Protein backbone atom coordinates (compact mmCIF):
# COMPACT_ATOMS: atom_id res chain seq x y z
CA UNK A 1 0.00 0.00 0.00
CA UNK A 2 1.30 3.41 -0.97
CA UNK A 3 2.09 5.74 1.92
CA UNK A 4 1.98 9.38 0.89
CA UNK A 5 2.77 12.72 2.48
CA UNK A 6 2.72 16.34 1.34
CA UNK A 7 5.30 18.76 2.71
CA UNK A 8 4.08 22.36 2.67
CA UNK A 9 5.83 25.61 3.48
CA UNK A 10 4.06 28.78 4.61
CA UNK A 11 5.08 32.41 4.33
CA UNK A 12 7.41 32.08 1.38
CA UNK A 13 9.63 33.44 0.06
CA UNK A 14 12.02 34.01 2.96
CA UNK A 15 15.69 33.87 1.98
CA UNK A 16 17.97 32.32 3.01
CA UNK A 17 15.59 29.74 4.49
CA UNK A 18 13.71 29.19 1.25
CA UNK A 19 16.95 28.61 -0.66
CA UNK A 20 18.15 26.13 1.97
CA UNK A 21 14.85 24.25 1.81
CA UNK A 22 14.99 24.21 -2.00
CA UNK A 23 18.48 22.71 -1.86
CA UNK A 24 17.33 20.01 0.55
CA UNK A 25 14.26 19.16 -1.54
CA UNK A 26 16.37 19.03 -4.71
CA UNK A 27 18.94 16.76 -3.08
CA UNK A 28 16.16 14.33 -2.18
CA UNK A 29 14.27 14.81 -5.47
CA UNK A 30 11.09 15.94 -3.73
CA UNK A 31 8.45 18.39 -4.90
CA UNK A 32 6.51 20.30 -2.26
CA UNK A 33 3.86 23.00 -2.02
CA UNK A 34 4.81 26.56 -1.05
CA UNK A 35 2.09 28.94 0.13
CA UNK A 36 3.29 32.43 -0.74
CA UNK A 37 2.38 35.83 0.66
CA UNK A 38 1.93 38.48 -2.02
CA UNK A 39 3.93 41.17 -0.23
CA UNK A 40 6.85 38.76 0.24
CA UNK A 41 6.81 37.82 -3.45
CA UNK A 42 7.09 41.51 -4.36
CA UNK A 43 10.02 41.90 -1.95
CA UNK A 44 11.78 38.62 -2.85
CA UNK A 45 10.78 37.93 -6.45
CA UNK A 46 14.04 36.17 -7.33
CA UNK A 47 13.56 33.72 -4.47
CA UNK A 48 9.91 33.16 -5.42
CA UNK A 49 10.97 32.45 -9.00
CA UNK A 50 13.51 29.92 -7.72
CA UNK A 51 10.64 28.01 -6.08
CA UNK A 52 8.62 28.08 -9.29
CA UNK A 53 11.60 27.19 -11.50
CA UNK A 54 12.41 24.20 -9.28
CA UNK A 55 8.99 22.79 -10.17
CA UNK A 56 7.28 23.17 -6.81
CA UNK A 57 3.58 23.84 -6.46
CA UNK A 58 2.60 27.35 -5.36
CA UNK A 59 -0.48 28.33 -3.39
CA UNK A 60 -1.98 31.60 -2.15
CA UNK A 61 -1.28 32.54 1.49
CA UNK A 62 -2.91 36.01 1.27
CA UNK A 63 -1.25 39.30 0.45
CA UNK A 64 -0.16 40.52 3.89
CA UNK A 65 -0.77 37.54 6.22
CA UNK A 66 -3.62 39.13 8.16
CA UNK A 67 -5.82 36.67 10.05
CA UNK A 68 -8.99 36.13 8.05
CA UNK A 69 -11.13 35.61 11.15
CA UNK A 70 -10.35 39.20 12.17
CA UNK A 71 -11.24 40.77 8.80
CA UNK A 72 -14.47 41.59 7.02
CA UNK A 73 -15.39 39.42 4.06
CA UNK A 74 -14.52 42.30 1.74
CA UNK A 75 -11.06 42.61 3.32
CA UNK A 76 -10.54 38.84 3.03
CA UNK A 77 -11.50 38.95 -0.63
CA UNK A 78 -9.04 41.80 -1.21
CA UNK A 79 -6.25 39.86 0.54
CA UNK A 80 -6.89 36.83 -1.63
CA UNK A 81 -7.24 38.73 -4.90
CA UNK A 82 -4.18 40.93 -4.30
CA UNK A 83 -2.02 37.88 -3.62
CA UNK A 84 -3.50 36.16 -6.64
CA UNK A 85 -2.67 39.16 -8.84
CA UNK A 86 0.94 39.17 -7.58
CA UNK A 87 1.38 35.43 -8.14
CA UNK A 88 -0.03 35.73 -11.64
CA UNK A 89 1.71 38.99 -12.56
CA UNK A 90 5.14 38.37 -11.05
CA UNK A 91 5.46 34.59 -11.39
CA UNK A 92 2.94 33.63 -14.05
CA UNK A 93 1.29 31.29 -11.54
CA UNK A 94 -2.45 30.69 -11.46
CA UNK A 95 -3.44 28.70 -8.39
CA UNK A 96 -6.65 27.36 -6.90
CA UNK A 97 -4.96 26.54 -3.59
CA UNK A 98 -5.53 28.87 -0.65
CA UNK A 99 -4.17 28.50 2.86
CA UNK A 100 -5.57 31.09 5.26
CA UNK A 101 -2.94 32.65 7.54
CA UNK A 102 -2.74 30.53 10.68
CA UNK A 103 -5.45 28.31 9.22
CA UNK A 104 -7.91 30.76 10.74
CA UNK A 105 -11.19 31.25 8.94
CA UNK A 106 -14.88 31.63 9.59
CA UNK A 107 -17.76 29.91 7.85
CA UNK A 108 -18.26 33.11 5.87
CA UNK A 109 -14.64 33.19 4.73
CA UNK A 110 -14.81 29.51 3.82
CA UNK A 111 -17.92 30.08 1.74
CA UNK A 112 -16.35 33.16 0.12
CA UNK A 113 -13.16 31.34 -0.86
CA UNK A 114 -14.98 28.27 -2.14
CA UNK A 115 -17.31 30.54 -4.10
CA UNK A 116 -14.26 32.19 -5.67
CA UNK A 117 -13.12 28.77 -6.88
CA UNK A 118 -10.37 28.11 -4.35
CA UNK A 119 -9.59 24.88 -2.55
CA UNK A 120 -8.82 25.69 1.08
CA UNK A 121 -5.80 23.73 2.27
CA UNK A 122 -5.07 23.26 5.96
CA UNK A 123 -2.82 20.59 7.48
CA UNK A 124 -3.10 17.27 9.25
CA UNK A 125 -1.21 18.39 12.34
CA UNK A 126 0.81 21.38 13.45
CA UNK A 127 4.37 20.81 14.53
CA UNK A 128 4.70 24.44 15.68
CA UNK A 129 8.14 24.63 14.10
CA UNK A 130 8.69 28.22 15.26
CA UNK A 131 8.84 26.97 18.87
CA UNK A 132 11.99 24.95 18.18
CA UNK A 133 14.07 24.57 20.10
CA UNK A 134 16.19 22.81 17.46
CA UNK A 135 16.09 20.63 14.35
CA UNK A 136 16.23 17.31 16.23
CA UNK A 137 13.19 18.08 18.40
CA UNK A 138 11.30 19.40 15.38
CA UNK A 139 12.09 16.22 13.41
CA UNK A 140 10.99 14.08 16.36
CA UNK A 141 7.62 15.88 16.51
CA UNK A 142 7.05 15.24 12.81
CA UNK A 143 8.03 11.57 12.99
CA UNK A 144 5.82 10.97 16.06
CA UNK A 145 2.70 12.33 14.36
CA UNK A 146 3.09 11.40 10.70
CA UNK A 147 0.61 9.05 9.09
CA UNK A 148 -0.50 8.10 5.61
CA UNK A 149 -1.88 10.90 3.42
CA UNK A 150 -0.98 13.70 5.80
CA UNK A 151 -0.22 17.32 5.01
CA UNK A 152 2.61 18.75 7.12
CA UNK A 153 3.15 22.49 7.43
CA UNK A 154 6.57 24.09 7.91
CA UNK A 155 7.61 27.74 7.79
CA UNK A 156 10.58 28.62 5.62
CA UNK A 157 11.58 31.51 7.91
CA UNK A 158 12.34 29.10 10.78
CA UNK A 159 16.12 28.53 10.84
CA UNK A 160 16.13 24.88 11.94
CA UNK A 161 13.63 23.62 9.32
CA UNK A 162 16.19 22.74 6.58
CA UNK A 163 18.26 20.66 9.00
CA UNK A 164 15.12 19.00 10.39
CA UNK A 165 14.14 18.04 6.85
CA UNK A 166 17.50 16.27 6.49
CA UNK A 167 16.36 14.03 9.36
CA UNK A 168 12.68 13.71 8.45
CA UNK A 169 12.93 12.97 4.73
CA UNK A 170 15.29 9.96 4.92
CA UNK A 171 13.38 8.56 7.92
CA UNK A 172 10.07 8.79 6.06
CA UNK A 173 11.57 7.28 2.92
CA UNK A 174 12.77 4.32 5.02
CA UNK A 175 9.17 3.93 6.26
CA UNK A 176 7.98 3.76 2.66
CA UNK A 177 6.50 7.24 2.29
CA UNK A 178 6.26 8.91 -1.11
CA UNK A 179 6.36 12.69 -1.20
CA UNK A 180 3.62 14.49 -3.14
CA UNK A 181 2.40 18.03 -3.69
CA UNK A 182 -0.96 18.95 -2.18
CA UNK A 183 -2.63 18.60 -5.58
CA UNK A 184 -1.04 15.19 -6.14
CA UNK A 185 -2.25 14.05 -2.73
CA UNK A 186 -5.80 14.75 -3.84
CA UNK A 187 -8.65 15.92 -1.64
CA UNK A 188 -7.00 15.04 1.66
CA UNK A 189 -6.26 18.16 3.66
CA UNK A 190 -8.56 20.26 1.48
CA UNK A 191 -11.79 21.73 2.82
CA UNK A 192 -14.75 21.52 0.48
C-alpha positions as protocol buffer text, in pm:
chain_id: "A"
residue {
  index: 1
  type: UNK
  ca { x: 0 y: 0 z: 0 }
}
residue {
  index: 2
  type: UNK
  ca { x: 130 y: 341 z: -97 }
}
residue {
  index: 3
  type: UNK
  ca { x: 209 y: 574 z: 192 }
}
residue {
  index: 4
  type: UNK
  ca { x: 198 y: 938 z: 89 }
}
residue {
  index: 5
  type: UNK
  ca { x: 277 y: 1272 z: 248 }
}
residue {
  index: 6
  type: UNK
  ca { x: 272 y: 1634 z: 134 }
}
residue {
  index: 7
  type: UNK
  ca { x: 530 y: 1876 z: 271 }
}
residue {
  index: 8
  type: UNK
  ca { x: 408 y: 2236 z: 267 }
}
residue {
  index: 9
  type: UNK
  ca { x: 583 y: 2561 z: 348 }
}
residue {
  index: 10
  type: UNK
  ca { x: 406 y: 2878 z: 461 }
}
residue {
  index: 11
  type: UNK
  ca { x: 508 y: 3241 z: 433 }
}
residue {
  index: 12
  type: UNK
  ca { x: 741 y: 3208 z: 138 }
}
residue {
  index: 13
  type: UNK
  ca { x: 963 y: 3344 z: 6 }
}
residue {
  index: 14
  type: UNK
  ca { x: 1202 y: 3401 z: 296 }
}
residue {
  index: 15
  type: UNK
  ca { x: 1569 y: 3387 z: 198 }
}
residue {
  index: 16
  type: UNK
  ca { x: 1797 y: 3232 z: 301 }
}
residue {
  index: 17
  type: UNK
  ca { x: 1559 y: 2974 z: 449 }
}
residue {
  index: 18
  type: UNK
  ca { x: 1371 y: 2919 z: 125 }
}
residue {
  index: 19
  type: UNK
  ca { x: 1695 y: 2861 z: -66 }
}
residue {
  index: 20
  type: UNK
  ca { x: 1815 y: 2613 z: 197 }
}
residue {
  index: 21
  type: UNK
  ca { x: 1485 y: 2425 z: 181 }
}
residue {
  index: 22
  type: UNK
  ca { x: 1499 y: 2421 z: -200 }
}
residue {
  index: 23
  type: UNK
  ca { x: 1848 y: 2271 z: -186 }
}
residue {
  index: 24
  type: UNK
  ca { x: 1733 y: 2001 z: 55 }
}
residue {
  index: 25
  type: UNK
  ca { x: 1426 y: 1916 z: -154 }
}
residue {
  index: 26
  type: UNK
  ca { x: 1637 y: 1903 z: -471 }
}
residue {
  index: 27
  type: UNK
  ca { x: 1894 y: 1676 z: -308 }
}
residue {
  index: 28
  type: UNK
  ca { x: 1616 y: 1433 z: -218 }
}
residue {
  index: 29
  type: UNK
  ca { x: 1427 y: 1481 z: -547 }
}
residue {
  index: 30
  type: UNK
  ca { x: 1109 y: 1594 z: -373 }
}
residue {
  index: 31
  type: UNK
  ca { x: 845 y: 1839 z: -490 }
}
residue {
  index: 32
  type: UNK
  ca { x: 651 y: 2030 z: -226 }
}
residue {
  index: 33
  type: UNK
  ca { x: 386 y: 2300 z: -202 }
}
residue {
  index: 34
  type: UNK
  ca { x: 481 y: 2656 z: -105 }
}
residue {
  index: 35
  type: UNK
  ca { x: 209 y: 2894 z: 13 }
}
residue {
  index: 36
  type: UNK
  ca { x: 329 y: 3243 z: -74 }
}
residue {
  index: 37
  type: UNK
  ca { x: 238 y: 3583 z: 66 }
}
residue {
  index: 38
  type: UNK
  ca { x: 193 y: 3848 z: -202 }
}
residue {
  index: 39
  type: UNK
  ca { x: 393 y: 4117 z: -23 }
}
residue {
  index: 40
  type: UNK
  ca { x: 685 y: 3876 z: 24 }
}
residue {
  index: 41
  type: UNK
  ca { x: 681 y: 3782 z: -345 }
}
residue {
  index: 42
  type: UNK
  ca { x: 709 y: 4151 z: -436 }
}
residue {
  index: 43
  type: UNK
  ca { x: 1002 y: 4190 z: -195 }
}
residue {
  index: 44
  type: UNK
  ca { x: 1178 y: 3862 z: -285 }
}
residue {
  index: 45
  type: UNK
  ca { x: 1078 y: 3793 z: -645 }
}
residue {
  index: 46
  type: UNK
  ca { x: 1404 y: 3617 z: -733 }
}
residue {
  index: 47
  type: UNK
  ca { x: 1356 y: 3372 z: -447 }
}
residue {
  index: 48
  type: UNK
  ca { x: 991 y: 3316 z: -542 }
}
residue {
  index: 49
  type: UNK
  ca { x: 1097 y: 3245 z: -900 }
}
residue {
  index: 50
  type: UNK
  ca { x: 1351 y: 2992 z: -772 }
}
residue {
  index: 51
  type: UNK
  ca { x: 1064 y: 2801 z: -608 }
}
residue {
  index: 52
  type: UNK
  ca { x: 862 y: 2808 z: -929 }
}
residue {
  index: 53
  type: UNK
  ca { x: 1160 y: 2719 z: -1150 }
}
residue {
  index: 54
  type: UNK
  ca { x: 1241 y: 2420 z: -928 }
}
residue {
  index: 55
  type: UNK
  ca { x: 899 y: 2279 z: -1017 }
}
residue {
  index: 56
  type: UNK
  ca { x: 728 y: 2317 z: -681 }
}
residue {
  index: 57
  type: UNK
  ca { x: 358 y: 2384 z: -646 }
}
residue {
  index: 58
  type: UNK
  ca { x: 260 y: 2735 z: -536 }
}
residue {
  index: 59
  type: UNK
  ca { x: -48 y: 2833 z: -339 }
}
residue {
  index: 60
  type: UNK
  ca { x: -198 y: 3160 z: -215 }
}
residue {
  index: 61
  type: UNK
  ca { x: -128 y: 3254 z: 149 }
}
residue {
  index: 62
  type: UNK
  ca { x: -291 y: 3601 z: 127 }
}
residue {
  index: 63
  type: UNK
  ca { x: -125 y: 3930 z: 45 }
}
residue {
  index: 64
  type: UNK
  ca { x: -16 y: 4052 z: 389 }
}
residue {
  index: 65
  type: UNK
  ca { x: -77 y: 3754 z: 622 }
}
residue {
  index: 66
  type: UNK
  ca { x: -362 y: 3913 z: 816 }
}
residue {
  index: 67
  type: UNK
  ca { x: -582 y: 3667 z: 1005 }
}
residue {
  index: 68
  type: UNK
  ca { x: -899 y: 3613 z: 805 }
}
residue {
  index: 69
  type: UNK
  ca { x: -1113 y: 3561 z: 1115 }
}
residue {
  index: 70
  type: UNK
  ca { x: -1035 y: 3920 z: 1217 }
}
residue {
  index: 71
  type: UNK
  ca { x: -1124 y: 4077 z: 880 }
}
residue {
  index: 72
  type: UNK
  ca { x: -1447 y: 4159 z: 702 }
}
residue {
  index: 73
  type: UNK
  ca { x: -1539 y: 3942 z: 406 }
}
residue {
  index: 74
  type: UNK
  ca { x: -1452 y: 4230 z: 174 }
}
residue {
  index: 75
  type: UNK
  ca { x: -1106 y: 4261 z: 332 }
}
residue {
  index: 76
  type: UNK
  ca { x: -1054 y: 3884 z: 303 }
}
residue {
  index: 77
  type: UNK
  ca { x: -1150 y: 3895 z: -63 }
}
residue {
  index: 78
  type: UNK
  ca { x: -904 y: 4180 z: -121 }
}
residue {
  index: 79
  type: UNK
  ca { x: -625 y: 3986 z: 54 }
}
residue {
  index: 80
  type: UNK
  ca { x: -689 y: 3683 z: -163 }
}
residue {
  index: 81
  type: UNK
  ca { x: -724 y: 3873 z: -490 }
}
residue {
  index: 82
  type: UNK
  ca { x: -418 y: 4093 z: -430 }
}
residue {
  index: 83
  type: UNK
  ca { x: -202 y: 3788 z: -362 }
}
residue {
  index: 84
  type: UNK
  ca { x: -350 y: 3616 z: -664 }
}
residue {
  index: 85
  type: UNK
  ca { x: -267 y: 3916 z: -884 }
}
residue {
  index: 86
  type: UNK
  ca { x: 94 y: 3917 z: -758 }
}
residue {
  index: 87
  type: UNK
  ca { x: 138 y: 3543 z: -814 }
}
residue {
  index: 88
  type: UNK
  ca { x: -3 y: 3573 z: -1164 }
}
residue {
  index: 89
  type: UNK
  ca { x: 171 y: 3899 z: -1256 }
}
residue {
  index: 90
  type: UNK
  ca { x: 514 y: 3837 z: -1105 }
}
residue {
  index: 91
  type: UNK
  ca { x: 546 y: 3459 z: -1139 }
}
residue {
  index: 92
  type: UNK
  ca { x: 294 y: 3363 z: -1405 }
}
residue {
  index: 93
  type: UNK
  ca { x: 129 y: 3129 z: -1154 }
}
residue {
  index: 94
  type: UNK
  ca { x: -245 y: 3069 z: -1146 }
}
residue {
  index: 95
  type: UNK
  ca { x: -344 y: 2870 z: -839 }
}
residue {
  index: 96
  type: UNK
  ca { x: -665 y: 2736 z: -690 }
}
residue {
  index: 97
  type: UNK
  ca { x: -496 y: 2654 z: -359 }
}
residue {
  index: 98
  type: UNK
  ca { x: -553 y: 2887 z: -65 }
}
residue {
  index: 99
  type: UNK
  ca { x: -417 y: 2850 z: 286 }
}
residue {
  index: 100
  type: UNK
  ca { x: -557 y: 3109 z: 526 }
}
residue {
  index: 101
  type: UNK
  ca { x: -294 y: 3265 z: 754 }
}
residue {
  index: 102
  type: UNK
  ca { x: -274 y: 3053 z: 1068 }
}
residue {
  index: 103
  type: UNK
  ca { x: -545 y: 2831 z: 922 }
}
residue {
  index: 104
  type: UNK
  ca { x: -791 y: 3076 z: 1074 }
}
residue {
  index: 105
  type: UNK
  ca { x: -1119 y: 3125 z: 894 }
}
residue {
  index: 106
  type: UNK
  ca { x: -1488 y: 3163 z: 959 }
}
residue {
  index: 107
  type: UNK
  ca { x: -1776 y: 2991 z: 785 }
}
residue {
  index: 108
  type: UNK
  ca { x: -1826 y: 3311 z: 587 }
}
residue {
  index: 109
  type: UNK
  ca { x: -1464 y: 3319 z: 473 }
}
residue {
  index: 110
  type: UNK
  ca { x: -1481 y: 2951 z: 382 }
}
residue {
  index: 111
  type: UNK
  ca { x: -1792 y: 3008 z: 174 }
}
residue {
  index: 112
  type: UNK
  ca { x: -1635 y: 3316 z: 12 }
}
residue {
  index: 113
  type: UNK
  ca { x: -1316 y: 3134 z: -86 }
}
residue {
  index: 114
  type: UNK
  ca { x: -1498 y: 2827 z: -214 }
}
residue {
  index: 115
  type: UNK
  ca { x: -1731 y: 3054 z: -410 }
}
residue {
  index: 116
  type: UNK
  ca { x: -1426 y: 3219 z: -567 }
}
residue {
  index: 117
  type: UNK
  ca { x: -1312 y: 2877 z: -688 }
}
residue {
  index: 118
  type: UNK
  ca { x: -1037 y: 2811 z: -435 }
}
residue {
  index: 119
  type: UNK
  ca { x: -959 y: 2488 z: -255 }
}
residue {
  index: 120
  type: UNK
  ca { x: -882 y: 2569 z: 108 }
}
residue {
  index: 121
  type: UNK
  ca { x: -580 y: 2373 z: 227 }
}
residue {
  index: 122
  type: UNK
  ca { x: -507 y: 2326 z: 596 }
}
residue {
  index: 123
  type: UNK
  ca { x: -282 y: 2059 z: 748 }
}
residue {
  index: 124
  type: UNK
  ca { x: -310 y: 1727 z: 925 }
}
residue {
  index: 125
  type: UNK
  ca { x: -121 y: 1839 z: 1234 }
}
residue {
  index: 126
  type: UNK
  ca { x: 81 y: 2138 z: 1345 }
}
residue {
  index: 127
  type: UNK
  ca { x: 437 y: 2081 z: 1453 }
}
residue {
  index: 128
  type: UNK
  ca { x: 470 y: 2444 z: 1568 }
}
residue {
  index: 129
  type: UNK
  ca { x: 814 y: 2463 z: 1410 }
}
residue {
  index: 130
  type: UNK
  ca { x: 869 y: 2822 z: 1526 }
}
residue {
  index: 131
  type: UNK
  ca { x: 884 y: 2697 z: 1887 }
}
residue {
  index: 132
  type: UNK
  ca { x: 1199 y: 2495 z: 1818 }
}
residue {
  index: 133
  type: UNK
  ca { x: 1407 y: 2457 z: 2010 }
}
residue {
  index: 134
  type: UNK
  ca { x: 1619 y: 2281 z: 1746 }
}
residue {
  index: 135
  type: UNK
  ca { x: 1609 y: 2063 z: 1435 }
}
residue {
  index: 136
  type: UNK
  ca { x: 1623 y: 1731 z: 1623 }
}
residue {
  index: 137
  type: UNK
  ca { x: 1319 y: 1808 z: 1840 }
}
residue {
  index: 138
  type: UNK
  ca { x: 1130 y: 1940 z: 1538 }
}
residue {
  index: 139
  type: UNK
  ca { x: 1209 y: 1622 z: 1341 }
}
residue {
  index: 140
  type: UNK
  ca { x: 1099 y: 1408 z: 1636 }
}
residue {
  index: 141
  type: UNK
  ca { x: 762 y: 1588 z: 1651 }
}
residue {
  index: 142
  type: UNK
  ca { x: 705 y: 1524 z: 1281 }
}
residue {
  index: 143
  type: UNK
  ca { x: 803 y: 1157 z: 1299 }
}
residue {
  index: 144
  type: UNK
  ca { x: 582 y: 1097 z: 1606 }
}
residue {
  index: 145
  type: UNK
  ca { x: 270 y: 1233 z: 1436 }
}
residue {
  index: 146
  type: UNK
  ca { x: 309 y: 1140 z: 1070 }
}
residue {
  index: 147
  type: UNK
  ca { x: 61 y: 905 z: 909 }
}
residue {
  index: 148
  type: UNK
  ca { x: -50 y: 810 z: 561 }
}
residue {
  index: 149
  type: UNK
  ca { x: -188 y: 1090 z: 342 }
}
residue {
  index: 150
  type: UNK
  ca { x: -98 y: 1370 z: 580 }
}
residue {
  index: 151
  type: UNK
  ca { x: -22 y: 1732 z: 501 }
}
residue {
  index: 152
  type: UNK
  ca { x: 261 y: 1875 z: 712 }
}
residue {
  index: 153
  type: UNK
  ca { x: 315 y: 2249 z: 743 }
}
residue {
  index: 154
  type: UNK
  ca { x: 657 y: 2409 z: 791 }
}
residue {
  index: 155
  type: UNK
  ca { x: 761 y: 2774 z: 779 }
}
residue {
  index: 156
  type: UNK
  ca { x: 1058 y: 2862 z: 562 }
}
residue {
  index: 157
  type: UNK
  ca { x: 1158 y: 3151 z: 791 }
}
residue {
  index: 158
  type: UNK
  ca { x: 1234 y: 2910 z: 1078 }
}
residue {
  index: 159
  type: UNK
  ca { x: 1612 y: 2853 z: 1084 }
}
residue {
  index: 160
  type: UNK
  ca { x: 1613 y: 2488 z: 1194 }
}
residue {
  index: 161
  type: UNK
  ca { x: 1363 y: 2362 z: 932 }
}
residue {
  index: 162
  type: UNK
  ca { x: 1619 y: 2274 z: 658 }
}
residue {
  index: 163
  type: UNK
  ca { x: 1826 y: 2066 z: 900 }
}
residue {
  index: 164
  type: UNK
  ca { x: 1512 y: 1900 z: 1039 }
}
residue {
  index: 165
  type: UNK
  ca { x: 1414 y: 1804 z: 685 }
}
residue {
  index: 166
  type: UNK
  ca { x: 1750 y: 1627 z: 649 }
}
residue {
  index: 167
  type: UNK
  ca { x: 1636 y: 1403 z: 936 }
}
residue {
  index: 168
  type: UNK
  ca { x: 1268 y: 1371 z: 845 }
}
residue {
  index: 169
  type: UNK
  ca { x: 1293 y: 1297 z: 473 }
}
residue {
  index: 170
  type: UNK
  ca { x: 1529 y: 996 z: 492 }
}
residue {
  index: 171
  type: UNK
  ca { x: 1338 y: 856 z: 792 }
}
residue {
  index: 172
  type: UNK
  ca { x: 1007 y: 879 z: 606 }
}
residue {
  index: 173
  type: UNK
  ca { x: 1157 y: 728 z: 292 }
}
residue {
  index: 174
  type: UNK
  ca { x: 1277 y: 432 z: 502 }
}
residue {
  index: 175
  type: UNK
  ca { x: 917 y: 393 z: 626 }
}
residue {
  index: 176
  type: UNK
  ca { x: 798 y: 376 z: 266 }
}
residue {
  index: 177
  type: UNK
  ca { x: 650 y: 724 z: 229 }
}
residue {
  index: 178
  type: UNK
  ca { x: 626 y: 891 z: -111 }
}
residue {
  index: 179
  type: UNK
  ca { x: 636 y: 1269 z: -120 }
}
residue {
  index: 180
  type: UNK
  ca { x: 362 y: 1449 z: -314 }
}
residue {
  index: 181
  type: UNK
  ca { x: 240 y: 1803 z: -369 }
}
residue {
  index: 182
  type: UNK
  ca { x: -96 y: 1895 z: -218 }
}
residue {
  index: 183
  type: UNK
  ca { x: -263 y: 1860 z: -558 }
}
residue {
  index: 184
  type: UNK
  ca { x: -104 y: 1519 z: -614 }
}
residue {
  index: 185
  type: UNK
  ca { x: -225 y: 1405 z: -273 }
}
residue {
  index: 186
  type: UNK
  ca { x: -580 y: 1475 z: -384 }
}
residue {
  index: 187
  type: UNK
  ca { x: -865 y: 1592 z: -164 }
}
residue {
  index: 188
  type: UNK
  ca { x: -700 y: 1504 z: 166 }
}
residue {
  index: 189
  type: UNK
  ca { x: -626 y: 1816 z: 366 }
}
residue {
  index: 190
  type: UNK
  ca { x: -856 y: 2026 z: 148 }
}
residue {
  index: 191
  type: UNK
  ca { x: -1179 y: 2173 z: 282 }
}
residue {
  index: 192
  type: UNK
  ca { x: -1475 y: 2152 z: 48 }
}
